[in-house]
Amino acid sequence: MSSTPCARAGFGVDQLRYFLMREVTFGQDGSYSAEAIVNRVNAELANSFGNLAQRTLSMVFKNLNGVLPAAGELAEDIDLLRKVDQACADLNARFDEYAFSAGLEAWMGAVFACNAYVDAQAPWALRKTDANRMAAVLGTLVSAVRQLAEAVAPVIPSASAALLSQIAEGDDGNPIAQPQPLFPRLELEDEA
């Protein structure tokens, strides 16, 4: 007896749950394929949310000796955190209605907003020109990532717990350890 494509590809439980809740409208029929799972998980969990968390915490680890900074107070910092608040509230409201796909879409909108903020603020460039602003940008991102991880924990509990544990190391001024990637990119296995 051969294994299913999902078993052969080695999808994690968090990744598969995310795919199903994101892709299939609750109460409706849905379809899946190994390729569809790999594409969704890589695009949204590995490349978008996982990369956001990894590069944020890595910059804190490398540039701030692992000490989590406070969130920024400029208009763009406050605006980002408001977008994250709203998206997390939308996720919860949609989940209460069993509209899981719509809730995760709102959540992904906040992830995309965070990644756009990183690109616009360019903390790697600020490191050379304005270290205080770099710290504020990273603090804003840590706050956003923490809130996003808490909101999506019912869908990806293992990954969220690991990420929140990494961030919690830095509470009370303790330095965080070097962060570990949450979602390694999935690859489709060649058919034999």
Summary of the structure (lengths in Angstrom):
residues: 192
radius of gyration: 17.6
end to end distance: 14.3
largest distance: 61.0
contacts: 603
relative contact order: 0.19
helix: 70%
strand: 0%
